[in-house]
Amino acid sequence: MIMREFTLMPIQNYLDEYEKFLNYFFKLYQASFNYQLLLNDIYIN
């Protein structure tokens, strides 16, 4: 029982860190996409 919790805990921490990384990456991607749209608007007009 104790051993099982010990092995599961790092996996949960890893998943949390991975989720934070994905959120950060997604925000970065969204920001760059919005920036690209802004540049397109500027160049078109």
Biopython code that builds the backbone (N, CA, C, O; Angstrom):
import numpy as np
from Bio.PDB.StructureBuilder import StructureBuilder

atoms = [
    (1, "MET", "N", (0.829, -1.206, 0.000)),
    (1, "MET", "CA", (0.000, 0.000, 0.000)),
    (1, "MET", "C", (0.867, 1.260, 0.000)),
    (1, "MET", "O", (0.705, 2.144, -0.841)),
    (2, "ILE", "N", (1.784, 1.321, 0.956)),
    (2, "ILE", "CA", (2.677, 2.480, 1.019)),
    (2, "ILE", "C", (3.545, 2.543, -0.234)),
    (2, "ILE", "O", (3.790, 3.617, -0.784)),
    (3, "MET", "N", (4.003, 1.381, -0.673)),
    (3, "MET", "CA", (4.862, 1.325, -1.850)),
    (3, "MET", "C", (4.113, 1.819, -3.085)),
    (3, "MET", "O", (4.685, 2.505, -3.932)),
    (4, "ARG", "N", (2.847, 1.473, -3.182)),
    (4, "ARG", "CA", (2.061, 1.872, -4.342)),
    (4, "ARG", "C", (1.876, 3.388, -4.378)),
    (4, "ARG", "O", (2.005, 4.003, -5.437)),
    (5, "GLU", "N", (1.581, 3.984, -3.244)),
    (5, "GLU", "CA", (1.443, 5.438, -3.187)),
    (5, "GLU", "C", (2.763, 6.114, -3.524)),
    (5, "GLU", "O", (2.796, 7.165, -4.164)),
    (6, "PHE", "N", (3.840, 5.496, -3.086)),
    (6, "PHE", "CA", (5.163, 6.061, -3.341)),
    (6, "PHE", "C", (5.470, 6.066, -4.841)),
    (6, "PHE", "O", (6.085, 7.003, -5.351)),
    (7, "THR", "N", (5.042, 5.024, -5.535)),
    (7, "THR", "CA", (5.320, 4.959, -6.970)),
    (7, "THR", "C", (4.353, 5.826, -7.772)),
    (7, "THR", "O", (4.713, 6.328, -8.836)),
    (8, "LEU", "N", (3.131, 6.006, -7.273)),
    (8, "LEU", "CA", (2.162, 6.810, -8.010)),
    (8, "LEU", "C", (2.403, 8.306, -7.864)),
    (8, "LEU", "O", (2.075, 9.082, -8.762)),
    (9, "MET", "N", (2.968, 8.705, -6.751)),
    (9, "MET", "CA", (3.114, 10.135, -6.481)),
    (9, "MET", "C", (3.970, 10.869, -7.517)),
    (9, "MET", "O", (3.535, 11.903, -8.022)),
    (10, "PRO", "N", (5.155, 10.386, -7.851)),
    (10, "PRO", "CA", (5.963, 11.098, -8.851)),
    (10, "PRO", "C", (5.269, 11.192, -10.207)),
    (10, "PRO", "O", (5.434, 12.177, -10.928)),
    (11, "ILE", "N", (4.496, 10.168, -10.551)),
    (11, "ILE", "CA", (3.778, 10.194, -11.826)),
    (11, "ILE", "C", (2.774, 11.341, -11.826)),
    (11, "ILE", "O", (2.628, 12.050, -12.822)),
    (12, "GLN", "N", (2.082, 11.519, -10.697)),
    (12, "GLN", "CA", (1.112, 12.605, -10.589)),
    (12, "GLN", "C", (1.803, 13.961, -10.688)),
    (12, "GLN", "O", (1.310, 14.870, -11.357)),
    (13, "ASN", "N", (2.938, 14.090, -10.024)),
    (13, "ASN", "CA", (3.708, 15.338, -10.104)),
    (13, "ASN", "C", (4.144, 15.596, -11.539)),
    (13, "ASN", "O", (4.080, 16.724, -12.027)),
    (14, "TYR", "N", (4.587, 14.539, -12.205)),
    (14, "TYR", "CA", (5.030, 14.653, -13.597)),
    (14, "TYR", "C", (3.878, 15.106, -14.490)),
    (14, "TYR", "O", (4.061, 15.946, -15.371)),
    (15, "LEU", "N", (2.689, 14.547, -14.257)),
    (15, "LEU", "CA", (1.528, 14.935, -15.053)),
    (15, "LEU", "C", (1.147, 16.389, -14.812)),
    (15, "LEU", "O", (0.776, 17.104, -15.743)),
    (16, "ASP", "N", (1.242, 16.825, -13.552)),
    (16, "ASP", "CA", (0.938, 18.227, -13.243)),
    (16, "ASP", "C", (1.905, 19.159, -13.957)),
    (16, "ASP", "O", (1.494, 20.159, -14.547)),
    (17, "GLU", "N", (3.193, 18.827, -13.901)),
    (17, "GLU", "CA", (4.202, 19.649, -14.572)),
    (17, "GLU", "C", (3.973, 19.653, -16.081)),
    (17, "GLU", "O", (4.116, 20.685, -16.737)),
    (18, "TYR", "N", (3.616, 18.489, -16.623)),
    (18, "TYR", "CA", (3.372, 18.366, -18.058)),
    (18, "TYR", "C", (2.181, 19.224, -18.477)),
    (18, "TYR", "O", (2.187, 19.854, -19.534)),
    (19, "GLU", "N", (1.142, 19.232, -17.607)),
    (19, "GLU", "CA", (-0.046, 20.030, -17.898)),
    (19, "GLU", "C", (0.281, 21.521, -17.866)),
    (19, "GLU", "O", (-0.206, 22.284, -18.700)),
    (20, "LYS", "N", (1.111, 21.938, -16.898)),
    (20, "LYS", "CA", (1.539, 23.336, -16.833)),
    (20, "LYS", "C", (2.298, 23.708, -18.100)),
    (20, "LYS", "O", (2.090, 24.778, -18.672)),
    (21, "PHE", "N", (3.184, 22.807, -18.529)),
    (21, "PHE", "CA", (3.968, 23.056, -19.730)),
    (21, "PHE", "C", (3.064, 23.176, -20.954)),
    (21, "PHE", "O", (3.263, 24.051, -21.796)),
    (22, "LEU", "N", (2.063, 22.288, -21.048)),
    (22, "LEU", "CA", (1.146, 22.345, -22.182)),
    (22, "LEU", "C", (0.345, 23.638, -22.186)),
    (22, "LEU", "O", (0.146, 24.248, -23.237)),
    (23, "ASN", "N", (-0.117, 24.057, -21.006)),
    (23, "ASN", "CA", (-0.860, 25.316, -20.908)),
    (23, "ASN", "C", (0.004, 26.487, -21.342)),
    (23, "ASN", "O", (-0.446, 27.367, -22.077)),
    (24, "TYR", "N", (1.255, 26.491, -20.879)),
    (24, "TYR", "CA", (2.184, 27.561, -21.237)),
    (24, "TYR", "C", (2.431, 27.574, -22.744)),
    (24, "TYR", "O", (2.413, 28.627, -23.382)),
    (25, "PHE", "N", (2.662, 26.383, -23.299)),
    (25, "PHE", "CA", (2.936, 26.263, -24.727)),
    (25, "PHE", "C", (1.729, 26.718, -25.548)),
    (25, "PHE", "O", (1.881, 27.377, -26.576)),
    (26, "PHE", "N", (0.526, 26.358, -25.083)),
    (26, "PHE", "CA", (-0.698, 26.724, -25.788)),
    (26, "PHE", "C", (-0.907, 28.236, -25.759)),
    (26, "PHE", "O", (-1.297, 28.829, -26.765)),
    (27, "LYS", "N", (-0.648, 28.864, -24.604)),
    (27, "LYS", "CA", (-0.777, 30.319, -24.509)),
    (27, "LYS", "C", (0.222, 31.008, -25.423)),
    (27, "LYS", "O", (-0.096, 32.003, -26.074)),
    (28, "LEU", "N", (1.431, 30.469, -25.465)),
    (28, "LEU", "CA", (2.472, 31.026, -26.321)),
    (28, "LEU", "C", (2.053, 30.916, -27.789)),
    (28, "LEU", "O", (2.204, 31.864, -28.560)),
    (29, "TYR", "N", (1.527, 29.751, -28.166)),
    (29, "TYR", "CA", (1.074, 29.514, -29.534)),
    (29, "TYR", "C", (-0.075, 30.453, -29.895)),
    (29, "TYR", "O", (-0.114, 31.010, -30.991)),
    (30, "GLN", "N", (-1.012, 30.620, -28.956)),
    (30, "GLN", "CA", (-2.155, 31.494, -29.184)),
    (30, "GLN", "C", (-1.708, 32.940, -29.355)),
    (30, "GLN", "O", (-2.210, 33.664, -30.215)),
    (31, "ALA", "N", (-0.751, 33.348, -28.515)),
    (31, "ALA", "CA", (-0.241, 34.718, -28.585)),
    (31, "ALA", "C", (0.451, 34.964, -29.924)),
    (31, "ALA", "O", (0.252, 36.010, -30.543)),
    (32, "SER", "N", (1.256, 34.016, -30.370)),
    (32, "SER", "CA", (1.963, 34.182, -31.641)),
    (32, "SER", "C", (0.966, 34.191, -32.800)),
    (32, "SER", "O", (1.162, 34.896, -33.790)),
    (33, "PHE", "N", (-0.106, 33.403, -32.671)),
    (33, "PHE", "CA", (-1.136, 33.368, -33.708)),
    (33, "PHE", "C", (-1.860, 34.714, -33.783)),
    (33, "PHE", "O", (-2.100, 35.236, -34.872)),
    (34, "ASN", "N", (-2.206, 35.273, -32.613)),
    (34, "ASN", "CA", (-2.848, 36.591, -32.577)),
    (34, "ASN", "C", (-1.924, 37.656, -33.146)),
    (34, "ASN", "O", (-2.367, 38.558, -33.857)),
    (35, "TYR", "N", (-0.635, 37.548, -32.829)),
    (35, "TYR", "CA", (0.363, 38.497, -33.339)),
    (35, "TYR", "C", (0.442, 38.410, -34.863)),
    (35, "TYR", "O", (0.564, 39.425, -35.550)),
    (36, "GLN", "N", (0.372, 37.185, -35.378)),
    (36, "GLN", "CA", (0.402, 36.972, -36.824)),
    (36, "GLN", "C", (-0.817, 37.620, -37.486)),
    (36, "GLN", "O", (-0.703, 38.251, -38.537)),
    (37, "LEU", "N", (-1.985, 37.456, -36.855)),
    (37, "LEU", "CA", (-3.199, 38.080, -37.381)),
    (37, "LEU", "C", (-3.072, 39.597, -37.369)),
    (37, "LEU", "O", (-3.489, 40.272, -38.310)),
    (38, "LEU", "N", (-2.494, 40.125, -36.299)),
    (38, "LEU", "CA", (-2.286, 41.570, -36.188)),
    (38, "LEU", "C", (-1.383, 42.065, -37.310)),
    (38, "LEU", "O", (-1.671, 43.081, -37.943)),
    (39, "LEU", "N", (-0.289, 41.346, -37.555)),
    (39, "LEU", "CA", (0.629, 41.720, -38.636)),
    (39, "LEU", "C", (-0.070, 41.648, -39.986)),
    (39, "LEU", "O", (0.136, 42.509, -40.841)),
    (40, "ASN", "N", (-0.896, 40.624, -40.181)),
    (40, "ASN", "CA", (-1.629, 40.503, -41.443)),
    (40, "ASN", "C", (-2.549, 41.695, -41.644)),
    (40, "ASN", "O", (-2.635, 42.232, -42.748)),
    (41, "ASP", "N", (-3.239, 42.114, -40.584)),
    (41, "ASP", "CA", (-4.120, 43.279, -40.668)),
    (41, "ASP", "C", (-3.334, 44.523, -41.048)),
    (41, "ASP", "O", (-3.773, 45.316, -41.881)),
    (42, "ILE", "N", (-2.180, 44.688, -40.435)),
    (42, "ILE", "CA", (-1.350, 45.868, -40.704)),
    (42, "ILE", "C", (-0.875, 45.869, -42.160)),
    (42, "ILE", "O", (-0.915, 46.902, -42.829)),
    (43, "TYR", "N", (-0.427, 44.711, -42.644)),
    (43, "TYR", "CA", (0.090, 44.646, -44.013)),
    (43, "TYR", "C", (-1.020, 44.770, -45.054)),
    (43, "TYR", "O", (-0.809, 45.346, -46.121)),
    (44, "ILE", "N", (-2.189, 44.238, -44.750)),
    (44, "ILE", "CA", (-3.307, 44.328, -45.699)),
    (44, "ILE", "C", (-3.791, 45.772, -45.795)),
    (44, "ILE", "O", (-4.019, 46.277, -46.894)),
    (45, "ASN", "N", (-3.947, 46.431, -44.664)),
    (45, "ASN", "CA", (-4.377, 47.830, -44.652)),
    (45, "ASN", "C", (-3.155, 48.711, -44.778)),
    (45, "ASN", "O", (-3.276, 49.936, -44.791)),
]
sb = StructureBuilder()
sb.init_structure("model")
sb.init_model(0)
sb.init_chain("A")
sb.init_seg("    ")
for serial, (resi, resn, name, xyz) in enumerate(atoms, 1):
    if name == "N":
        sb.init_residue(resn, " ", resi, " ")
    sb.init_atom(name, np.array(xyz, "f"), 0.0, 1.0, " ", f" {name:<3s}", serial, name[0])
structure = sb.get_structure()
